[in-house]
C-alpha cells in the first residue's frame, strides 16, 4: 500500500496499524506455523467490531488482498499473506458466560483457554479443541472436534448465533431465523463468508473430569486399537478419549529410561460419575498394562491444556487428515506401520471418535459434511528445525497415503494444509454446491479467500 493509503487507514481505525519498519512488525507478521514466512502490507490490530468493518471496506476499496487472523492457529497460515492487509482479531477476546441461560458470548479472537477459564467458575463448557491455545473462531467455523464431541456434539453444533462482518463491510446477525442460509454455512464452511466478531454458544455442565494419558508398548498397540474400535462403538457418551502416537516426553510419570521412545497413547476424558469413569478406564488395563499413565480426576481445563507445551508457537507444521467409517484390521495395520515412526516429540497422530452426539445432527442441518464418519484422523507433523522439513513432511505424506485406501473421500478442513486446496470439494462433502451458492450471495468477489476456499457459484 502507498504511504497515503496507510495514513488513511490509521485515521479510520482505533486499533494499531503495524507496517514494515514498525518496532512490532516482525512479531505482528508471524503466525503460529513458522514454516509460513509472509510479509503483509499492514497488520491491523482491530480494537472493536467497527475496526473490522473499516478494514474490510478499506481492503475492498483499495483492491487489496485481505487475510483474517482470529486465534492464529491456522496450520496453512491463512492469517497472513504477502502484501495483504491482515484483520487481526486478537484483541476481541471477551468471553461472557450467562449461567441463567447456559449461554456464552465469545469474541472472534478468543482462544479455548480463555473460554474454559471463563466457564470454569460455573462448571460450564462447550466442545472445544484438544489444545487450549486454539482459536474459538477457526475451530468452530470448520466444525469443531474435541473431548466433548461425543457427548455434546461439534463446536458448531453448539453455536446459537454469530455477528458477522460481510464483504461489503456491513454487520449482520445470523441464527436459525435471521440470515439462516449464512448461519448454515458458518457451521462447518470455514471463513469463506465473512468475519465473525462474536459467537454465541450453548454451554453445558462440565466440571472435573476423570482422565488423562496412558502409554502402551508398541507390542500391545494392535490389541489396544482393536479393543478401542469395539469399545467406542458402544461407549457411553460421557467418554471422549482417543488413541495417539506419542514419543514420551520427560514428564514425572514417565520412567526416565523410557523418555524419547514412541508409544501408543490413549488420552481419556470422562465427564460422568468419577467412579464409573475409573471402572471404565480400567478396562483398557485389562487389555494391556500401561508403561506410564497419569489418570485421575482433574479440571476439564487442565486436560484441555495438557499438551500445550508440546506445540508452542514457532514450530514447523505440516498436517493431513482423513475421515474414517470403519477402523478395519487393515487400517490398524497401516497405523502400526507408520505411527511408530513418528519423528519428533511434537509430532503425533490423533484418532478422534466422532460418533455419539455428532451423529444426532442431520447430515444436511449444517455445512459440516461428514456426519456419517465415525473417526476423524489427523497426522500432525510438528517439529522445530526447518532443516528437517523434508523428512518430516515425508512421514506425514507416507502415513496419509497408507491410510487413503481405508478412508472416506475428504478430510476435516481444520486439519488440512495449504496443498489440500485441490480437494476442497471432497473436504466439504455433499454440501459443497450449497456452500458455493451461499458464497455467491455473500461474497461474490471472493474477498475472503485465504482459507480452504469455496469459489462463488456461477450465475
C-alpha positions as CSV (number, residue, x, y, z in Angstrom):
1,X,0.0,0.0,0.0
2,X,1.1,3.6,-0.5
3,X,2.0,5.8,2.4
4,X,-1.1,7.8,1.8
5,X,-3.3,4.7,2.0
6,X,-1.6,3.6,5.2
7,X,-2.1,7.0,6.7
8,X,-5.8,7.0,5.7
9,X,-6.3,3.6,7.3
10,X,-4.7,4.7,10.5
11,X,-7.0,7.6,10.7
12,X,-10.1,5.4,10.3
13,X,-9.4,2.7,13.0
14,X,-9.0,2.8,16.7
15,X,-6.5,-0.1,16.8
16,X,-2.9,-0.1,15.9
17,X,-1.8,-0.4,12.3
18,X,1.5,-2.2,12.1
19,X,3.5,-1.8,8.8
20,X,7.1,-2.6,7.8
21,X,9.6,-0.5,9.8
22,X,7.4,-0.5,12.9
23,X,9.0,-2.0,16.0
24,X,6.2,-4.6,16.2
25,X,6.2,-5.6,12.6
26,X,8.4,-8.7,12.8
27,X,6.2,-10.1,15.7
28,X,2.9,-9.0,14.1
29,X,3.6,-10.6,10.8
30,X,4.4,-14.0,12.3
31,X,1.8,-16.7,12.7
32,X,1.7,-20.0,14.6
33,X,3.3,-22.1,11.9
34,X,6.8,-20.7,11.4
35,X,7.1,-22.6,8.1
36,X,4.9,-19.7,6.9
37,X,7.0,-16.6,6.3
38,X,4.9,-13.8,4.8
39,X,5.2,-10.1,4.7
40,X,1.8,-8.3,4.7
41,X,1.5,-4.7,3.9
42,X,-0.3,-4.0,7.2
43,X,-1.5,-5.8,10.2
44,X,-4.5,-4.0,11.8
45,X,-5.0,-5.0,15.4
46,X,-8.7,-4.4,15.5
47,X,-9.9,-2.9,18.8
48,X,-13.6,-3.5,18.1
49,X,-16.1,-4.5,15.5
50,X,-16.1,-1.1,13.9
51,X,-12.4,-1.6,13.2
52,X,-13.1,-4.9,11.5
53,X,-15.8,-3.3,9.3
54,X,-13.4,-0.5,8.4
55,X,-10.6,-2.9,7.4
56,X,-13.0,-4.9,5.2
57,X,-14.3,-1.9,3.4
58,X,-10.8,-0.4,3.0
59,X,-9.4,-3.6,1.5
60,X,-12.3,-3.8,-0.9
61,X,-12.0,-0.2,-1.9
62,X,-8.2,-0.5,-2.4
63,X,-8.5,-3.8,-4.2
64,X,-6.1,-5.1,-1.6
65,X,-5.7,-8.7,-0.5
66,X,-7.3,-9.4,2.8
67,X,-6.3,-12.0,5.4
68,X,-8.1,-12.7,8.7
69,X,-6.5,-13.8,11.9
70,X,-8.5,-15.0,14.8
71,X,-6.8,-17.2,17.3
72,X,-4.0,-17.6,14.8
73,X,-3.6,-21.4,14.8
74,X,-4.1,-21.9,11.1
75,X,-1.6,-24.5,10.0
76,X,-1.6,-23.3,6.4
77,X,-1.0,-19.8,7.7
78,X,-4.2,-18.3,6.3
79,X,-4.0,-15.4,8.8
80,X,-1.4,-13.7,6.7
81,X,-0.3,-13.2,3.1
82,X,2.4,-11.3,1.2
83,X,1.2,-7.7,0.6
84,X,-2.1,-8.2,2.3
85,X,-4.0,-6.3,4.9
86,X,-4.4,-8.5,7.9
87,X,-7.5,-8.1,10.1
88,X,-6.1,-9.2,13.4
89,X,-8.9,-10.0,15.9
90,X,-6.5,-10.9,18.8
91,X,-7.9,-8.0,20.9
92,X,-11.5,-9.3,20.6
93,X,-11.2,-11.8,23.4
94,X,-14.2,-11.1,25.6
95,X,-16.0,-14.2,27.0
96,X,-19.2,-13.7,28.9
97,X,-20.9,-16.7,30.5
98,X,-24.6,-16.4,31.4
99,X,-25.3,-19.4,33.7
100,X,-29.0,-18.4,33.9
101,X,-29.4,-19.2,30.2
102,X,-26.5,-21.6,29.8
103,X,-25.0,-19.5,27.1
104,X,-21.7,-17.8,26.3
105,X,-20.8,-14.8,24.2
106,X,-17.3,-15.0,22.8
107,X,-15.2,-12.6,20.8
108,X,-13.8,-13.6,17.5
109,X,-10.2,-13.5,18.7
110,X,-10.7,-15.6,21.9
111,X,-9.0,-18.9,22.5
112,X,-10.4,-22.0,24.0
113,X,-8.2,-21.5,27.1
114,X,-10.0,-18.1,27.6
115,X,-13.4,-19.8,27.1
116,X,-12.6,-22.5,29.6
117,X,-11.2,-20.1,32.2
118,X,-14.4,-18.0,32.0
119,X,-16.7,-21.1,32.2
120,X,-14.8,-23.0,35.0
121,X,-16.2,-21.0,37.9
122,X,-19.7,-22.0,36.8
123,X,-18.8,-25.6,35.9
124,X,-19.8,-24.8,32.3
125,X,-18.1,-25.5,28.9
126,X,-18.8,-26.5,25.4
127,X,-16.9,-28.6,22.8
128,X,-13.5,-27.0,22.2
129,X,-10.4,-28.5,20.7
130,X,-7.5,-30.5,22.2
131,X,-5.1,-27.6,22.6
132,X,-6.2,-24.6,24.7
133,X,-4.3,-22.0,22.5
134,X,-6.5,-22.9,19.5
135,X,-8.8,-20.1,18.5
136,X,-12.6,-20.4,19.1
137,X,-13.4,-18.9,15.7
138,X,-11.4,-21.0,13.4
139,X,-12.2,-24.3,15.2
140,X,-16.0,-23.6,15.2
141,X,-16.2,-22.4,11.6
142,X,-14.5,-25.6,10.5
143,X,-16.8,-27.8,12.6
144,X,-15.0,-28.2,16.0
145,X,-13.9,-31.6,17.2
146,X,-12.8,-32.0,20.8
147,X,-13.0,-34.0,24.0
148,X,-16.8,-33.3,24.4
149,X,-17.9,-34.1,20.8
150,X,-19.4,-37.5,21.6
151,X,-21.5,-36.0,24.5
152,X,-22.4,-32.5,23.3
153,X,-21.7,-32.5,19.5
154,X,-19.3,-30.4,17.5
155,X,-18.4,-26.8,18.4
156,X,-20.6,-25.7,15.5
157,X,-23.5,-27.8,16.8
158,X,-23.5,-25.6,19.9
159,X,-23.4,-22.3,18.0
160,X,-26.6,-20.3,18.6
161,X,-25.8,-17.2,16.6
162,X,-23.0,-15.2,15.2
163,X,-22.3,-11.5,14.4
164,X,-20.7,-11.4,11.0
165,X,-18.9,-8.6,9.0
166,X,-19.7,-9.3,5.4
167,X,-17.6,-8.5,2.3
168,X,-19.3,-5.0,1.9
169,X,-18.4,-4.1,5.5
170,X,-22.0,-4.5,6.8
171,X,-22.6,-6.2,10.1
172,X,-25.3,-8.9,10.3
173,X,-26.6,-11.2,12.9
174,X,-27.0,-14.8,11.8
175,X,-29.0,-17.5,13.5
176,X,-31.7,-20.1,12.7
177,X,-34.2,-17.4,11.6
178,X,-32.1,-14.4,10.6
179,X,-29.8,-14.9,7.7
180,X,-30.4,-18.6,8.2
181,X,-28.5,-19.6,5.0
182,X,-25.4,-17.8,6.3
183,X,-25.8,-19.4,9.7
184,X,-26.0,-22.8,8.0
185,X,-22.7,-22.1,6.1
186,X,-20.9,-20.8,9.1
187,X,-21.3,-24.2,10.8
188,X,-18.6,-26.1,9.0
189,X,-18.0,-23.9,5.9
190,X,-14.9,-22.2,7.3
191,X,-14.0,-18.5,7.0
192,X,-15.4,-18.2,3.5
193,X,-18.4,-15.9,4.2
194,X,-17.3,-13.1,6.5
195,X,-15.5,-12.3,9.7
196,X,-17.3,-13.4,12.9
197,X,-16.7,-10.8,15.6
198,X,-18.9,-12.5,18.2
199,X,-20.2,-16.1,18.7
200,X,-23.0,-17.2,21.0
201,X,-22.8,-20.8,22.2
202,X,-24.8,-23.2,24.4
203,X,-22.7,-24.3,27.4
204,X,-23.1,-27.5,29.4
205,X,-22.3,-28.8,32.8
206,X,-18.6,-29.8,32.7
207,X,-16.7,-29.7,36.0
208,X,-14.0,-32.1,36.9
209,X,-13.4,-34.9,34.5
210,X,-11.7,-38.3,35.0
211,X,-9.0,-39.0,32.5
212,X,-5.5,-38.3,31.2
213,X,-3.0,-40.3,29.2
214,X,-1.9,-43.9,29.3
215,X,1.2,-45.0,27.3
216,X,1.2,-48.6,25.9
217,X,4.1,-50.6,24.5
218,X,4.2,-50.8,20.7
219,X,3.8,-54.6,21.0
220,X,0.4,-54.1,22.6
221,X,-0.8,-51.4,20.1
222,X,-2.7,-53.8,17.9
223,X,-4.7,-55.2,20.7
224,X,-5.4,-51.8,22.2
225,X,-6.6,-50.3,18.9
226,X,-8.8,-53.3,18.2
227,X,-10.3,-53.0,21.7
228,X,-10.8,-49.3,21.3
229,X,-12.6,-49.9,18.0
230,X,-15.2,-52.2,19.7
231,X,-15.3,-50.1,22.9
232,X,-16.0,-46.8,21.3
233,X,-18.9,-48.1,19.2
234,X,-20.9,-48.6,22.3
235,X,-19.2,-46.4,24.9
236,X,-21.3,-44.1,27.0
237,X,-21.3,-40.6,25.5
238,X,-19.6,-39.3,28.6
239,X,-16.4,-40.8,27.2
240,X,-14.4,-38.6,24.8
241,X,-10.9,-40.1,24.5
242,X,-8.7,-41.0,21.5
243,X,-5.7,-43.1,20.6
244,X,-2.5,-41.3,19.5
245,X,1.1,-42.0,18.7
246,X,3.4,-40.1,21.1
247,X,7.1,-40.0,21.8
248,X,7.3,-40.0,25.6
249,X,8.3,-36.5,26.8
250,X,10.3,-36.0,30.0
251,X,7.4,-35.9,32.5
252,X,7.4,-37.1,36.1
253,X,5.1,-40.1,35.5
254,X,7.2,-41.4,32.6
255,X,10.1,-43.8,33.6
256,X,13.3,-41.9,32.9
257,X,14.7,-44.8,30.8
258,X,11.7,-44.7,28.5
259,X,11.8,-41.0,27.7
260,X,12.2,-40.4,24.0
261,X,10.6,-43.7,22.9
262,X,7.4,-43.9,20.8
263,X,4.3,-45.3,22.4
264,X,0.6,-45.8,21.6
265,X,-1.1,-43.3,23.9
266,X,-4.7,-43.4,24.9
267,X,-5.9,-40.0,26.1
268,X,-9.2,-40.2,28.0
269,X,-11.8,-37.7,29.1
270,X,-14.8,-38.9,31.1
271,X,-17.4,-36.3,32.1
272,X,-19.7,-38.5,34.1
273,X,-19.6,-40.1,37.6
274,X,-16.0,-40.4,38.8
275,X,-16.3,-44.0,40.0
276,X,-17.9,-45.1,36.8
277,X,-15.1,-43.4,34.8
278,X,-12.4,-45.1,36.8
279,X,-14.0,-48.5,36.2
280,X,-14.4,-47.8,32.5
281,X,-10.8,-46.9,32.0
282,X,-9.7,-49.9,34.0
283,X,-11.0,-52.0,31.1
284,X,-8.0,-50.8,29.0
285,X,-5.6,-52.0,31.6
286,X,-7.2,-55.5,31.2
287,X,-6.1,-55.4,27.6
288,X,-2.5,-54.3,28.3
289,X,-0.5,-52.8,31.1
290,X,0.5,-49.2,30.6
291,X,4.2,-48.4,30.7
292,X,3.2,-44.9,32.1
293,X,0.0,-43.2,33.0
294,X,-1.3,-40.0,34.5
295,X,-5.0,-40.7,35.0
296,X,-7.4,-39.4,37.6
297,X,-9.8,-36.6,38.5
298,X,-8.8,-33.2,37.1
299,X,-10.5,-30.0,35.9
300,X,-11.6,-30.1,32.3
301,X,-9.5,-27.1,31.6
302,X,-6.4,-28.9,32.8
303,X,-6.8,-31.7,30.3
304,X,-7.7,-29.2,27.5
305,X,-4.3,-27.5,28.1
306,X,-2.2,-30.6,29.0
307,X,-0.5,-30.8,25.6
308,X,0.0,-27.0,25.0
309,X,3.7,-27.2,25.9
310,X,4.3,-29.8,23.1
311,X,3.0,-27.4,20.4
312,X,4.2,-23.9,21.2
313,X,4.0,-21.2,18.6
314,X,7.1,-21.3,16.3
315,X,7.3,-24.9,15.1
316,X,7.2,-26.1,11.5
317,X,3.8,-27.6,10.7
318,X,2.5,-29.9,8.0
319,X,-0.7,-31.8,8.6
320,X,-3.0,-34.2,6.8
321,X,-6.5,-35.5,7.7
322,X,-8.9,-38.3,6.8
323,X,-12.4,-39.3,7.9
324,X,-12.9,-43.0,8.6
325,X,-16.2,-45.0,8.9
326,X,-14.6,-48.3,10.0
327,X,-11.3,-48.9,11.7
328,X,-10.6,-52.1,9.9
329,X,-7.8,-54.5,10.7
330,X,-6.0,-53.3,7.5
331,X,-6.3,-49.7,8.6
332,X,-4.9,-50.7,12.0
333,X,-2.0,-52.4,10.2
334,X,-1.3,-49.1,8.3
335,X,-1.3,-47.2,11.6
336,X,1.1,-49.8,13.1
337,X,3.4,-49.4,10.1
338,X,3.7,-45.6,10.1
339,X,2.7,-44.4,13.6
340,X,5.7,-45.7,15.5
341,X,8.0,-43.9,13.0
342,X,6.8,-40.5,14.5
343,X,9.9,-38.5,14.1
344,X,9.9,-36.0,16.9
345,X,8.2,-35.5,20.3
346,X,6.0,-32.7,19.0
347,X,4.5,-34.7,16.1
348,X,1.6,-37.1,16.5
349,X,-1.4,-38.9,15.1
350,X,-4.7,-38.5,16.8
351,X,-7.8,-40.7,16.0
352,X,-10.8,-38.8,17.3
353,X,-14.1,-40.6,17.6
354,X,-17.0,-38.5,16.2
355,X,-19.9,-40.8,16.8
356,X,-22.5,-40.1,19.6
357,X,-24.0,-36.7,19.6
358,X,-22.3,-35.7,16.4
359,X,-24.4,-38.3,14.6
360,X,-27.6,-36.9,16.2
361,X,-27.5,-33.9,13.8
362,X,-28.9,-34.5,10.4
363,X,-26.3,-34.6,7.6
364,X,-27.8,-31.5,5.9
365,X,-28.5,-29.5,9.0
366,X,-25.1,-27.8,8.9
367,X,-22.3,-27.3,6.4
368,X,-20.2,-29.9,8.2
369,X,-20.3,-32.6,5.6
370,X,-19.1,-35.8,7.2
371,X,-21.7,-36.8,9.7
372,X,-21.5,-40.5,8.6
373,X,-17.9,-40.8,9.7
374,X,-17.0,-42.5,13.0
375,X,-13.5,-41.2,13.3
376,X,-11.5,-38.1,12.3
377,X,-7.8,-38.8,11.9
378,X,-5.1,-36.1,11.9
379,X,-1.5,-36.8,11.1
380,X,0.1,-33.7,12.6
381,X,3.7,-33.1,11.7
382,X,5.2,-30.5,14.1
383,X,8.9,-30.0,14.5
384,X,11.3,-27.2,15.5
385,X,14.1,-27.5,12.9
386,X,13.5,-26.2,9.4
387,X,16.4,-28.3,8.2
388,X,14.3,-31.4,8.9
389,X,11.3,-30.2,6.8
390,X,11.7,-32.7,4.0
391,X,11.9,-35.8,6.3
392,X,9.0,-34.7,8.5
393,X,6.8,-33.9,5.6
394,X,7.6,-37.3,4.1
395,X,6.4,-39.0,7.3
396,X,3.1,-37.2,7.1
397,X,2.5,-37.9,3.4
398,X,3.6,-41.6,3.6
399,X,1.3,-42.1,6.5
400,X,-1.6,-40.3,4.8
401,X,-1.1,-42.3,1.6
402,X,-1.1,-45.6,3.5
403,X,-4.5,-44.7,5.2
404,X,-6.2,-43.5,2.0
405,X,-7.5,-46.9,0.9
406,X,-9.3,-47.3,4.2
407,X,-10.7,-43.7,4.4
408,X,-13.5,-41.6,3.1
409,X,-13.2,-39.0,0.4
410,X,-12.2,-35.8,2.1
411,X,-10.8,-34.8,5.4
412,X,-11.5,-32.3,8.2
413,X,-10.8,-28.8,6.9
414,X,-9.3,-27.6,10.3
415,X,-6.6,-30.2,9.8
416,X,-5.9,-29.6,6.1
417,X,-2.7,-28.0,4.8
418,X,-2.4,-25.4,2.0
419,X,-1.8,-28.0,-0.6
420,X,-5.2,-29.5,0.1
421,X,-6.9,-26.8,-1.9
422,X,-7.1,-29.3,-4.8
423,X,-9.6,-31.4,-2.7
424,X,-11.7,-28.7,-1.2
425,X,-14.9,-30.2,-2.7
426,X,-14.2,-33.6,-1.1
427,X,-13.3,-32.0,2.2
428,X,-16.5,-30.0,2.5
429,X,-18.5,-33.0,1.3
430,X,-22.0,-33.2,0.0
431,X,-22.9,-29.6,0.9
432,X,-20.3,-28.0,-1.4
433,X,-22.7,-26.8,-4.1
434,X,-24.9,-25.2,-1.4
435,X,-21.8,-23.5,0.1
436,X,-20.8,-22.2,-3.3
437,X,-24.3,-20.7,-3.8
438,X,-24.2,-19.0,-0.4
439,X,-20.7,-17.8,-1.2
440,X,-22.1,-16.1,-4.3
441,X,-24.8,-14.3,-2.3
442,X,-22.5,-13.1,0.5
443,X,-19.0,-12.8,-1.1
444,X,-19.3,-12.9,-4.9
445,X,-15.9,-11.3,-5.3
446,X,-14.2,-13.9,-3.1
447,X,-12.7,-11.3,-0.8
448,X,-12.5,-13.9,1.9
449,X,-10.3,-16.4,0.1
450,X,-7.4,-17.1,2.4
451,X,-9.0,-20.3,3.7
452,X,-10.0,-23.7,2.4
453,X,-11.6,-21.7,-0.3
454,X,-15.1,-22.2,-1.7
455,X,-15.5,-20.5,-5.0
456,X,-18.7,-18.5,-5.6
457,X,-21.2,-20.3,-7.8
458,X,-21.5,-19.1,-11.3
459,X,-24.6,-17.2,-12.3
